[in-house]
Amino acid sequence: MMAIEAAVARKSCRRRPQKRRTRRRAEVREERRMRSSVQGGDDASEASAAFANCWWRSLIEFDGDSEGGRTEAAAGSRGAAASPRVRVLRELERLAAAANVSLDDIRHKLLTYNAGDLWLPAGGIPKHETDIPPVITILLLGLAGTGKTALVDLMYCVLGRAGFLPFAQSIPLAGNDGRTQCLEEHNVLRSMRSGFCIFDSRGLDCDRMADGLEEVAEWMNEGVRHGQPCRGANPPDAPAPASAPPATRFLRRRVNCPVVVANLYELHHSLLSGDSRPLEATRDLFHYPPIKISPTDSPILVLTHGDELSPEERIQARVKTCEYLGVSETNGVYDISCLNEYGTAVDEMDPATSYAVAEAIFRALVVADRTHPAKASIKEWLLVVITWAMCALSTFFAFLSCCCSKLAKANREYTKLRTQ
């Protein structure tokens, strides 16, 4: 009897820890459930905030739920060929998804970038024999009023973490009409160790595209300087502004990658009104041979002022503009809103735009590091020296022959006078 009671006591002692463990597990599960519900509420609020910044999700291709779900038209099928509209929507979704994951990563890559970091071996030439400049130069080109200066301000906000300040417009290099008069170099990282710089240029006029393209060719062939005056900024007889710094004091930089900036709002109205001058001028600039860094790659295209259009018009204008230019709608094309409804630059509250700006700069650096020329070899330098020596000798002998012919002519005239 005593043995039976002892066995029952042992079983009860074993059950009590099991009951306590069971209650503890239930409490842990309840605590996890409450945490997940709170986290789910935070994720839902973040998703709703992200959805508010994704303007394209108000189109008919999306069902418009809080998580920004896609319909079959937006997601598309992998087997069938997607239409240009669907490809644009996919690209916008890719930028929005990458912004939530890789924005800080790409910022870190740009902050720690040095010229040549993205170089890859090609043609059997090692890196030490490649002509890599100390600073990569990105030149912004475009028609007047496309928003190049506003784009520079946005780069300061996204990369410099400085909030909205009119950095580009604070430099006294703008005329009375608000347009840029001189080339402006900008260190958008605001770092002494920045491996690249952005050059802002004066917008080209549709009525003077020939002169503008000729000036662009000079920039691409001869390089650019900070404070270098642009054509058409002042009348020929007007004196230079006293506030403009002398450009000869600054270093001349070789343009490594041009970026074409286009006004999507103006191009859309050009398509509707039938006035094709802005479209033709943009196409002439985009396909201008001197800005072709690589024969296979087109310049990077940045579309601005798209926020002035409705989402439907914005998508259609991008598709038709890229079709008119003969380029892909998604490869190397970025739709960036430089200003919001308050007239200030878009800040970190719009991660998709911030990521698009950072990726456009990163793509420009990849293109620049992929197209560095090889350094001149000793044989090439000897050939240059011999060529210059031969030219100097030929010039010297031409000068001697000219002097001798003049002396001979003077001698003949003197002889005639003596014989008479």
TIKOLMAR-972215 format. One record per residue: residue in one letter; x, y, z of N, C-alpha, C in turn. Coordinates in pm, whole numbers, plus 32768, in hexadecimal, padded with zeros to 4 digits. Example, Ala and Ser with C-alpha at 12.3 -4.5 7.8 and 13.67 -1.06 7.14 Angstrom:
A85277DC7830C84CE7E3E830C85287EB6830C
S85057F1F82C485577F9682CA850A80038313
This chain:
M80537F8780008000800080008057807E8000
M80BD80798052811780EC8057816280FD7FD3
A8180808D7F9181C380957F0F816A80D67EA7
I80E780B97EAC808980F47E4C807F818A7E62
E807681B57EE2806E82447EFF80ED828D7ED2
A815E824D7EE581DC828C7EB881DF829C7E21
A81AC82387DD881AA82427D45814E82B17D18
V80DA82BE7D59807B832A7D3580B983B27D51
A810083BC7DC18141843C7DE181AA84607D7A
R81F783FA7D4D825D84167CE7821C84447C65
K81AC84077C3E816884307BC2813284BE7BCC
S80FB84DF7C4380C685687C53813685CF7C4E
C81A985A97C87821C86057C80824B86187BF2
R824185AF7BA0826985BA7B148205860E7AC5
R818586067AE8811F864E7A9C812586E57AB4
R814B870B7B30814E879A7B4E81B187E77AF7
P822E87B67AE5828887FD7A87825487FE79F9
Q8214879079D081DC878C7949816F87F57939
K8119880479A080B08869799880EB88F57994
R8153890979E78193898C79E581D289AA795D
R821389447922824D8957789C81E189737834
T8170892E78418102894477E280CD89D277ED
R80B98A02786A80898A8B787B80EF8AF07846
R81718AD2785F81D98B2D782F81DB8B347796
R81CB8AC2775581C68AC076C2814E8B0F768E
A80DE8AFF76D280678B4A76A9807D8BE076B8
E80BE8C08772780DB8C96773A813B8CCA76CF
V81A18C7A76AC82008CA3764481BB8CB175BD
R81618C52759E81188C5A751F80BF8CD5751B
E807E8CF2758B80298D697590807B8DE97582
E80F08DE975C481468E6075B881788E71752A
R819E8E0574E881CA8E0D745D815A8E3C7402
R80E08E0B741E806F8E3373CB80548EC973D7
M805D8EFC745380478F8B746780B68FDD7424
R81338FAD742E81A08FF473EC818F8FF57355
S81668F83732081538F7C728F80E28FD57261
S80798FE072B6800B90397290803690CA7290
V808890F072F780BB917A72FB811791947286
Q81719133726A81CC914271F9818191457176
G811790F5716E80C690F770F48083917C70E0
G805991BE7150801F92437143808592A77113
D8102929C7148816C92F67119818B92DD7087
D8191925C705F81AC923D6FD3813C92706F7A
A80C192686FAB805192996F5B8059932F6F49
S807E93766FB7808C94076FAB80FD942C6F4D
E816F93E06F5681DD93FA6EFA81B593DA6E6B
A8168936E6E59813C934C6DD280DF93B56D9A
S808593EA6DF1802B94526DC1807894D16D9E
A80E094F16DEE813295666DCD817E95516D4B
A81B394D66D3981F994B96CBC819B94BD6C46
F811F948E6C5C80BD94906BF0809A951F6BC8
A8098957A6C2B807896056C0C80E396436BB2
N816296196BC081CD964F6B6D81D3960E6AE3
C8198959A6AD2819A95536A528123958369FF
W813895EC69B280CB962C6969808F95D16900
W80DE957468C780AF9520685A804B94B66889
R8040949F690A7FE69438693C7F549463693D
S7F3994DD69117EAF950768FF7E7994E76874
L7ECB94A768207E9F9483679A7E469407679F
I7E0793EA672E7DA7937C672A7DEB92F56732
E7E6D92EF67177EB3926F67207EC0923C67AF
F7EAA929368117EBA926D689D7E31926B68E0
D7E24921169427DA4920569867D92926D69F2
G7DFF92B76A167DF193276A717DE393026B02
D7E0C92896B2D7E0392686BBB7E7592AA6C06
S7E72929B6C8A7ED392DF6CDF7F6092AD6CCA
E7F6F92336C997FF491FC6C85802592116BF7
G7FD792586BA7800492726B1F800791F46ACC
G7FA3919D6ADB7FA491216A8F7F94913969FC
R7FC290DB69AA7FC090EA691A7F55908E68DF
T7F2190B968707ECC906268227F22901767BF
E7EE58FC067717F328F7467107F6C8FCE66A4
A7F27903D66867F5B9097661F7FDA90DD664E
A7FDF910166D080579144670480C990E26718
A80A8906D67508112900B676781428FCE66E6
G80E68FB3668B810C8F7B660B81318EE96616
S81368EA565A781608E1A65A381EE8E126570
R82398DB865A882C68DAD658382D78D7764F7
G82778D2B64C782898CEF644582678D4C63D2
A82008D9D63E581D48DF4637882258E756377
A822E8EB1630082758F2F62F282208F9F632C
A825A8FED63878210905763CA820D90D36372
S81A4912063818198919D633781F292076377
P82109275632F826592DD636B822A931663EB
R81A6932263F1816693566469817F92FB64E1
V8170927964CC818692196539821992186562
R8274922765038302922B6525832392A4657B
V82E39316655D82F9938D65AF82C49377663D
L824F933A66498217932066CE826F92BF671C
R82A5925C66D883019200671B837D9248674D
E83B092A266FB842792ED6722840B9346679B
L83989387679C837393D9680F83639386688E
E8328930F687F831B92B568F283A592866922
R8400927168C48486924668EB84CC92B3693C
L84C09330691084FE939E695984C293AD69E4
A843C939F69ED83FC93AB6A708426933C6ACE
A843192C16A99845B92516AEE84ED925E6B16
A854292896AB985D092986AD985E9930B6B39
A859293716B3685A693E36B90859893BC6C21
N853E935E6C3E852993346CC8859892D96CFC
V85E992A36CA1864F92426CC986DC92786CB3
S86F492B86C41877D92D66C16879E936A6C10
L874893C26C44876494516C3A87E194766C89
D87E994496D04886094676D5588DD94256D1C
D88CC93B16CDF893F936B6CA5897993B86C30
I892293E96BD7895594316B62898B94BA6B8C
R895294F56BF4898B95716C298A1995596C5E
H8A2A94EC6CA38AAF94CC6CD98B1394B56C68
K8AE794746BFC8B40945D6B8A8B6B94E16B4B
L8B0E95416B428B3195C26B088B8A96136B65
L8B72960A6BE78BC396556C468C5296226C4C
T8C6495A16C398CEA95656C408D27954F6BB6
Y8CEA95856B4E8D1B956D6AC68D9895BE6AAB
N8DF7957F6A698E6D95C06A318E7295A4699C
A8EAA960169518EB095F168C08EF6956F689B
G8EB2951E684B8EE9949E68218EBE94286874
D8E6D943C68DC8E4193CB692F8DE8936A68E2
L8D9F939B687F8D45934768318D85931967AF
W8E09932967A18E4F930267288E54926A671D
L8E44923966A38E4D91AA66878EB391956617
P8F03912B661D8F68911465B48F2790F7652E
A8F5D913464C78F2C911F643E8F9B913F63DD
G8FA890ED6375900B9106630E909890E36334
G90AC909F63A39133907963CC918690E96404
I9149915B6429919391CC6460918091CD64F7
P91EB91C8654591DD91CC65D891B092556607
K9188925A6685915092D666BB91B8934466C4
H9235932266E3929B938A66F292C293C7666C
E929B938965FD92B393C26579923794076540
T91D1941965939157945C656A915994EC659B
D912F95486547913095D7656890B395F765BA
I90BB95E6663D904B960066979063968666DC
P900A96E866CD901D976A670D9008975F67A4
P903A97BF67F1902497B968838F9397CC68AB
V8F46981468598EB9982E68768E69981567F7
I8DFE97C768028DA697AD67908D489824677F
T8D39985267038CE798C866E58C69989D669C
I8BF698C166D48B7398A766988B39992D666E
L8B17993B65EF8AE699BA65B78A5199AF659B
L8A029A0C65D289729A1165BA89589A696541
L89139A3164DF88F19A776464885A9A756451
G88279ADB640D87979ADE63F4876C9B6563C0
L86EE9B6D639886B79BEB6369869E9C4963DF
A867D9CC463BF86629D27642785E29D016471
G85E69D0B64F585719CF1654785559C5F6563
T85B59C08654E859F9B7A656885B49B5465FA
G85EF9BAB664985FF9B8F66D786859B5366FC
K86EF9B7A66B587749B4466D687A49B77675E
T87909BF8677887B99C2F67F987689BF5686B
A86E59BE2685686929BA268BE86BD9B1268D6
L86EB9AD0686D871D9A47687D879C9A4568D2
V87F29AA968C0886A9AB2691388439ACA69A5
D87DF9B2069BC87AF9B366A45877D9AB46A83
L87369A656A34870299E66A67877499866A87
M87DE99886A36885299336A548892995A6AD9
Y889899DD6AF488CB9A096B75887599D26BE7
C87F199D56BD5879799A66C3E87A499106C54
V87AD98C46BE787AD98336BF2883497FF6C23
L88A198366BEE892698016C0D896D98506C79
G895898D46C7C899B99256CE0895699276D66
R88DA98F16D6E888E98ED6DEB888599796E28
A886599DD6DD488689A666E0487DE9AA56E09
G87739A5D6DE686F29A9C6DDD86ED9AF56D63
F867D9B3D6D5186729B916CD986B29C186CF1
L871A9C306CA687589CB36C9E877D9CCA6C0C
P87639D406BD587819D576B4788169D666B30
F885F9CF66B3B88F19CFB6B2D89199D2F6AA4
A88DD9CF76A3B89079D1C69B588E39DAD6996
Q88709DDD69CA88469E6469AA88889ECB6A05
S88C99E9F6A70890A9EFE6AC9898C9F346A90
I89C49EF06A2D8A3F9F1E69EF8A1E9F8D698C
P8A609FFF69918A3BA070693D8A68A05F68AE
L8A3A9FF7686D8A5D9FDF67E189E19FDA678A
A8971A01167BB88F5A012676E88D7A0A06742
G8899A0AC66CC8878A12D669587F6A16366CC
N87CAA1D46693874DA21066BF86D5A1BA669E
D86E0A16766368672A1106611866FA08F6662
G86CAA08066C186CCA008671487159F9266D6
R87449FA1665C87899F336619881E9F366639
T88599EC2663388E79EB56652893A9EF965E6
Q899B9F48661089F29F8E65B38A779F47659D
C8AA79F0366048B299EC265FE8B1B9E306628
L8B7B9DE166008B809D57662F8B9D9D5666C5
E8B559D02670E8B639CFC679F8B869C6E67CA
E8BF19C6168158C199BE0684B8BE09BD068D7
H8BA49B5B68F38B639B4269738B969AC069AF
N8BBC9AC96A2C8BE09A536A7C8B659A2E6ACD
V8B0D99DE6A938A8B99C26AD08A98996D6B4E
L8B09992B6B618B1F98DF6BDC8B4B99376C4F
R8B7599B16C2F8BAA9A0E6C938C1B99CC6CE2
S8C75998D6C998CE399436CD68D6499666C8F
M8DD099726CDC8E52998E6CA28E8A99166C57
R8E5698A06C728E8698266C328E2797F56BC7
S8DD3984D6B938D7398246B2D8DBC97F96AAF
G8D91978A6A768DD0975669FD8D8E9782697D
F8D2797D669858CE49806690C8CAC98916927
C8C8E98D868BC8C52995C68C48BE899696858
I8B8999C2686E8B1B99DC68118B2E9A6867D8
F8B299A7467548B329AF667118AA89B1D66DE
D8A7C9B93670689FF9BCD66D58A1F9C2C6663
S89D29C2465F889EC9C76658189719CCB6560
R89849D29650889179D7E64DB88C09D306479
G883C9D43648587E09CFF642C87EA9D2F639D
L87D89CD4634087DF9CF662B287599D2D6284
D875F9D87622186E69DC261E786BD9D74616B
C863B9D5C615F86099D1360E986249D5F6069
D86239DE5607086389E365FF886CB9E445FD3
R87259E1A602D87B59E27601287FB9DA46031
M87C39D37600087FB9CB4601F88839C9E5FDE
A889A9CDA5F6A891C9CC75F27898D9CFF5F7D
D897B9D7A5FB089E39DB4600789F09D666089
G897D9D3C60BF89829CF0613C89CA9C6B612D
L89AE9C2360C189F19BA360AC8A869BB66091
E8AA99C23604F8B389C3E603A8B809C5760BE
E8B3C9C9D611A8B799CB3619D8B829C3161EC
V8B1E9BDB61E08B239B5962238B999B0761F0
A8BB19B0D616D8C239AC561348CA79AFA616D
E8CB19B7C61828D2A9BB461BE8D3C9B81624D
W8CCE9B7B62998CD89B4863228D069AB76324
M8CD39A6762C98CF699D962C88D8499C26297
N8DB39A14623A8E3899FF62018EA69A436252
E8E8D9ABB62828EF49B0962C68EEA9B03635E
G8E799AD963948E679AD664248E199B4E6457
V8DFD9B4F64D88DAD9BB865168DF79BEF658F
R8DDA9C6D65AE8E139CAF66238DA29CEC6676
H8DB69CF366F78D579D38674D8D5D9DCE6731
G8CE99E0A671B8CE39E9866FC8CFB9EBA666B
Q8D049E5666148D1A9E7065868C9C9EAD6549
P8CA59F2365098C2D9F6364D18BF09F0E6461
C8B6D9F1264598B239ECB63F18AFA9F2C6383
R8AEB9EF8630D8ABF9F4A629D8A2E9F7562B1
G8A119FEE62858988A020628F8962A0526318
A89BEA04A637A899CA07A64008995A1116404
N89EFA15463BD89F4A1E663B98A02A2136329
P89D4A28C630789EDA2C262828A83A2CE6268
P8AABA2CE61E88B3BA2D561CA8B80A3516200
D8B37A3C462038B76A44062308B63A45962C5
A8B20A3FE630C8B08A412639B8B83A3EB63EA
P8BA5A43764538C19A41264A58BFBA39864F9
A8C63A352651E8C53A2DB65718C2AA30465FD
P8BD2A2B9663F8BA8A2DC66C68C1CA2D56728
A8C1AA33567878C89A33D67E68C8BA2C76845
S8C16A28A685D8C0FA21B68BD8C3FA1986882
A8C4EA19067FE8C77A11267C08D0BA0FB67D6
P8D33A08B680E8DC2A07168248E06A05367A0
P8E87A07467938ECFA05467178EDF9FBE6708
A8EB19F8A66968EB19EF966828F3E9EC26670
T8F9C9F16664690239EE3662D906A9EB766AD
R90399EE1671F90789EB9679D90509E2C67C6
F8FE79DF7678C8FB59D7467B48FE89D086756
L8FE89C8F6789901B9C1D673E8FBA9BF766CE
R8FF19BD9665B8F9F9BA865EC8F8B9B1265FD
R8F0E9AE765F78EEC9A5B660C8EB49A1E658C
R8EDA99A365728EA4995A65018E1C99216526
V8DBB993264CD8D3498FE64E58D37986764D3
N8D12981F653D8D13978D65398C8C97516519
C8C1F9797653A8B9A9762651D8B3797D56516
P8AF697EB64A38A8D9850649C8A05981564C1
V89B0986864FB89289841652088C998A764E2
V886A98776492880A98CD644F878F98DB64A8
V8769995764C686F499756519868899AE64BE
A860F997664C485A199A0646D852699BF64C2
N84DA9A216495845F9A4B64D983EC99F664A5
L83BD999764F58353993C64C982D0998564B4
Y82B699EA6505823A9A3864F582399A816470
E82A99ABE644C82B29B0563CC82AC9AA56356
L82ED9A31636282E899CF62F6825C999762E3
H821299856351818999546346813199B862FB
H813C9A38631D80ED9A9D62D7811F9AAF6248
S819D9A94622F81CE9A9861A6818E9A2A6152
L817A99B6618F81379949614880A59969612D
L806399AE618A7FD599CC61797FBE9A406119
S80129AA761217FFC9B1F60D080309B126042
G80879AB3602980C09AA55FA4813C9AF85F8D
D81659B485FF181E19B965FE782559B396009
S82989B095FA582FF9AA35FB8838A9ADC5FD3
R83969B5E5FE5841B9B985FFA845E9B65607A
P84199B6160ED845D9B2A616484849A986153
L842F9A496112845099BC60FD84C899AD609F
E84C899F96033853799F05FD485B99A226012
A85B19A8F6060862A9AC260A186619A5D6106
T86079A1D6151863499B761B1867299406169
R8636991960FA866E98A860AE86F598CC6072
D87039946603D8784996F600687F1996E6071
L87CF999B60E98831999A6155884F990D6183
F87E898BA619087FA983361C4884F97DD6167
H883F97F160E4888997A16082890097ED6047
Y892A98596088899C98A560568A1B98516067
P8A68983A5FFC8ADB97DF60058B439804606E
P8B65988460848BCD98A060E98BAB98756177
I8B2C9866619A8B0B983D62238AFF97A6622F
K8B1F975F61C58B1F96CC61CA8BA3969D6206
I8BA1967B62868C19964962C78C3E95BF6292
S8BD9956E627C8BED94E762478B9594D661CC
P8BC6949461638B73948460EB8AF8942D6101
T8AF693DD616B8A84938461848A2493BA61EC
D8A4F9417624189FA944B62AD89C694D56289
S894794EB62AA890B956F629A891F95BF631A
P891A9644631389269693638E88B5967563EF
I88CD968E646D8866967E64D387FF96ED64C2
L878096CA64C98712972864B586C797396539
V86BB97B56567867097D565E085F9982B65B9
L858197FD65D78505984365B884D5988C6635
T84C2990F662A84989961669B840F999E6680
H83D899DF66E683569A2366DF82E499C366BF
G82F8994266D5828C98E466BD821D98EE6723
D823B9927679981D499366800816B999D67DB
E818199EC6772811D9A4B674380B59A0866EA
L80C7998A66CB8068993E667A801C98DC66D2
S7FAC98AC669E7F64984266E27FB197BE66D2
P7F98975B67277FE196DC67197FD3969D668F
E7F5B96A466557F47966A65D07F9796B56568
E7F93973B656C7FE0978B650D807697786521
R809D9764659C812C975465BA816396D4657D
I811896686588814595EA654D814695F264B6
Q80DB9628647B80D3963263E98140968D63B2
A815C96FD63F681C3975863C5824C971563C9
R826796C7643082E89682643782F5961A63C9
V828C95CF63B282919567634A82A395A662C0
K8256960E62A3825D964C621E82E19697620A
T831496D562738394971B6266840596BA624B
C8408964C6294847195E8627D846395A961F3
E83E7959661C783D295606140840395C260D6
Y83EC964460ED841996A9608D84B296B1608B
L84F096A160FF858296A7610685C4962560DA
G857695BA60D285AC953A60A785FD94F36111
V85D595016191861C94BF61FE85B9946E6250
S85EF941A62A6859B93C962FE855794216366
E84E093F8638F8494944563F284C994336480
T851A93CD6496854493AB651E85DB93A96531
N8628939A64C986B9938D64D686FB941664CB
G8728944A653C876C94CB653C871095426535
V868F95316555862D959E655485F395A865E1
Y85F19622661885C0963966A0855E96AD66A1
D84EB969566DD848596FC66EF84939732677D
I84C597AB678984E697E4680C849A9867681E
S84539872688C840D98ED68AF8468993F690A
C849499B068D984F19A02692784AA9A5B698B
L842C9A78697783E19ACF69D1835F9A8A69F8
N83329AA36A7282B19A6D6A9D82479AD96A97
E81D39ABE6AD481659B1E6AC9817F9B9E6B16
Y81E29B9F6B7082039C176BBC82719C696B7B
G82A49C3B6B09830C9C836AC383969C6D6AFB
T83A99C076B4D842C9BE66B8584579B5F6B51
A84D79B426B61850D9AC56B2C84D69A4E6B7A
V84C699E06B34849899656B73850599326BD0
D84E199116C4C854498E46CAD8537984E6CC1
E8568981F6D33856C97906D4A84E297536D61
M847A97A66D6A83F4976E6D7883C797276CF9
D840C973D6C8B83EF96F86C0D846896A16BEC
P846F96286C1F84E695D56C0984F695AA6B78
A8487959D6B2D849295736AA184DD95DB6A4F
T84BB965C6A62850296C66A1B859396CF6A47
S85AB96C16AC8863596C56AFA868896546ABF
Y864D95DE6AB78698956E6A7F86AE958169E9
A864D95BA69A2865E95D4691286D1963568FA
V86DB969D694C874996FD693F87CF96B96958
A87D6966B69C48854962869E5887995C1697A
E8817957869468837951468E088619554685D
A882695C7683A884F960C67C188E1963767CA
I890B966A683D89979690684F89F19615684C
F89C595AA688D8A15953068908A2494F66803
R89BA94FA67B489C394CA67298A24952066D9
A8A2195A366EF8A7F95FB66A98B0F95DA66CE
L8B2895B9674B8BAF959467758BDA950F6738
V8B7C94B2672D8B9B943266EC8BC19447665B
V8B73949A66148B9294B765878C1994FD657B
A8C35955B65D58CB395A465CE8D2B954865E7
D8D2294F2664C8D929499666A8DA4942D6601
R8D3D941665B28D4793AE654B8D8393E364C9
T8D90946664BC8DBA94A1643D8E3994F5644B
H8E8A94DD64B18F07952864BE8F6894FD6451
P8FA9955D640E900A953763A6908C950663E2
A90DC94C7638E915F949663BB91C4950863B9
K922595016411928F9565641492E795586398
A931D95C86370937695C762FB93F8957F631D
S9424952762C394A094DD62D89519953262AF
I959094FB62C8960B954462A696169556620F
K95EE94F061C395F394FC61329598956B6100
E95229574613B94C595DD611294FB96676135
W9539967461AD957596F461D095E997176172
L963B96B4614F96A796CD60F0967196F76068
L960596B6603E95C896DC5FBF9593976B5FC3
V9559979260349528981B6042959C987E603E
V9609985C6085967D98B6608796BA98C35FFB
I96C798535FB596FE98585F2D96A398A85ED1
T962198965EE095C298E15E8D95CF99765EA5
W95D4999D5F2895E49A2B5F46966B9A5F5F13
A96D39A0F5F1C97569A3B5EEA97539A4F5E53
M971599F15E0C970A9A005D7B96B79A7A5D55
C964B9A915DA095FA9B085D85964A9B885D9F
A96989B875E0B96EA9BFD5E2997539C145DBD
L97939BA75D8F97F79BB55D2597B89BE55CA4
S97449BAD5C8397029BD95C0896D99C6B5C11
T96AB9C955C8696879D225C9897039D7B5C8C
F97719D4D5CC697ED9D9C5CC0981E9DA95C31
F981F9D3B5BE5984C9D415B5A97EB9D915B03
A97699D8B5B24970A9DDD5ADA97249E715AF4
F97459E935B7097679F1D5B9097E79F485B47
L984A9EEE5B4298C59F0F5AFA98AC9F235A66
S985B9ECD5A2B983D9EDB599C97F39F5C5980
C97989F8159DB974E9FFF59C997AEA07759D1
C9808A0725A339869A0DF5A4098C5A0E659C6
C98F3A0725997994CA07059239906A0A158A6
S9887A07C5895983EA0AA581F982BA1415822
K9811A17758999803A20858A39888A24E5887
L98F5A21558BB9978A250589F999AA247580B
A9979A1D757CC9995A1C9573D9943A22C56ED
K98C6A23E57139872A29D56CC98A7A32B56DD
A98D1A34D5755990AA3D2576C998CA3E4571E
N99DCA37A57119A5AA38256C79A3FA3965633
R99DBA35255FE99BBA3635570998BA3F15555
E9939A42555AC990AA4AE5598997FA51155A1
Y99D9A4F855FC9A4DA55156099AA6A549558E
T9AB4A4D055569B06A4BF54DE9AC8A5075468
K9A44A500545B9A01A54653EE9A14A5DC53F9
L9A0EA61154719A20A6A054839AAEA6CA545E
R9B11A677547C9B9AA699545C9BB3A69353C6
T9B76A63453839B8AA62852F39B47A69A52A8
Q9ADDA6CF52E09A9BA73F529D9AEBA7BF52B2
